Amino acid sequence: MRNIFKITAAFAFMVTLLFTSCEKWIDPEINKDPDNVTDVPTNLLLPGTLGNMAYTLGGINVAAIGAMWCQQMRGADRQFIAMYNYNVKEENVANTWDSFYPDILMNLQVILEKSENTPHFAGVAKVLTAIALGNCTNLFGDIPYTEAFQGNENLTPKYDSQEQIFNTIITLLGEGITDLQRPDLDNEVPLQGDMVYGNDVSAWLKLAHTLRARYNLNLSEVSSPDWSSILSDLGNGLADNADDCEFFFGNSPSEANPLYNFNNDRSGYVLANIVFKDMLAADSIADGTVDPRYAVFADDAVENSDGLVFGTAYGSINSPVIFGSYVEAKFIEAEAHLRKSSPDQAAADAAYNAAVSASLAKFGVSDANWEATYASLSGITLEQIGVAKYKALFMQPEAYTNFRRTGYPVLVPVAGNEIPSRLPYPTDERLYNKENRPDVTIFTKMWWMP
């Protein structure tokens, strides 16, 4: 009898299980792969995104291509000879395009979506999105943005015009400035994971003001900038070299600067350009002292035993990648003082000389006699500003942008009659988004170019 009771009870229990929802007795998490992350918090997304940005903007596909086309560097082997001679193909830019979209802009979009109640995270994400969009549009021209990041819902996003993209950049920076000024009590989660400024919100605020001045200056040939607003932004912006926005790399191979890695893997593919080196050497004083930055910019492996063809400033294992700098800000200030409705030559001279001195200090080089000549000028011109900025922003994307905007320094094309104004769009855009992709060549001028 007892056995019959046990059997009946067991049967009833099994029936109960059969008619009970599986979720009540089987852990619903059982089929989830713990190694396949489906959601990442913003404090972990931010450092990875910053690293992706640094590796992209400071790598061979952005920094070095721009440097080759404005003749700071030269292609010396394999496909880089072709690209240096303006023979760049769609497949050469696929990695660049993919770096901007999945690796940077998509991650920033996710951070923004997660930052509804964390305005400091949102502010930083908007500032970084402005940097990414600014660099991407200044390389390609029109690009997808308003219809991008929708996954399978829209695999053929329209291209926003470059004018629209710049309007977006200025809007993002304005919103970012507002977000970054929100008090800490408005933030459910304080800023974390910032590998650039160590979660210093005030530093990001300074950067945002400086970037707004940069991108308004980018448009100065197609619009009439409010120079007083630009100068106001600069007054609230980066105040010295210590304020620079830069991502530092480490001393181990897994943490190395991208140009250092490239030179190790493909030594001799890209070398220093004699045009740039001669330009640095041309500024010499009576005793033969050349521009002190010559020692840290663009060494040539043929002439130097260290083989750091990108120079110790940018080609060392731990060299930083600069997103925005005080040096650039002072050159913008100098130009603004000269171009405003009532030019102020003395203020322009002071800003120019401060920019040159800060550039030397940035790289730990100096020479009092040289600076007494070349960092103590008066009556500076727009051409002098353009040339000096070109030198100081060596290996930074803004050097190529500024060259295209101003025409300074005056360069002779390596091949043909024109220097390229943009990269081509990648192969996938022609194959899968042809209806939206603009029909341009690498010589089609950017909307903002004169």
Order of alpha helices (4+ residues) and beta strands (2+ residues): alpha-alpha-alpha-alpha-beta-alpha-alpha-alpha-alpha-alpha-alpha-alpha-beta-alpha-beta-alpha-alpha-beta-alpha-alpha-alpha-alpha-alpha-alpha
